[in-house]
Amino acid sequence: MRKHLVTATAIAAGTLAGLAAAPVQAAEYSSALKIRGVQYDAPGRDSNSCSSGNTREEYLTLKNYASSATVNLKGYVVKDAAGNRFTFTANHYLQPGDYIKLRGGNGTDSDGSNVVYRDNCNFMWNNDQDTIYLYKPSGDRSDVHAYTKSANDRDGNGYITFHS
């Protein structure tokens, strides 16, 4: 009896250790579409001008981490802490492992070039800190990430990668 109790305790402890090592985010949101990274501080002097500004250099990278499912971005919503938002209104299909950059400014969306433009020349992400939310078409949260320039951007380039 004592031998079985010790074995059961060791198995339970190993299971708990395995759970503790698992990423919390994986259990928090059940979605293959995740925020991969963000270029929140566009290179150069910030300018919201559509013709000569640098908002196109501000972008969010979304990646499909599924092993076999294709994700259609239509209806997904990206928001920040201040309530700025972008809704994917067209079909954009991400194959497993594929990504797309959501860029500021105007341009031609292209699945082949992995880019969608917000068609808005105003910056969306703060240069010092922000929280980015990704919502499924159902309204359920798909992913969330917060950053601060001092804590998450050690090389100072304004781009943070969240997932590998």
Salt bridges, closest charged atoms under 4 A:
ASP41 OD2 - LYS149 NZ 3.01
GLU58 OE1 - ARG118 NH2 3.49
ASP109 OD2 - HIS92 NE2 3.83
ASP111 OD1 - HIS92 ND1 2.87
ASP143 OD2 - HIS145 NE2 3.53
ASP143 OD2 - HIS163 NE2 3.70
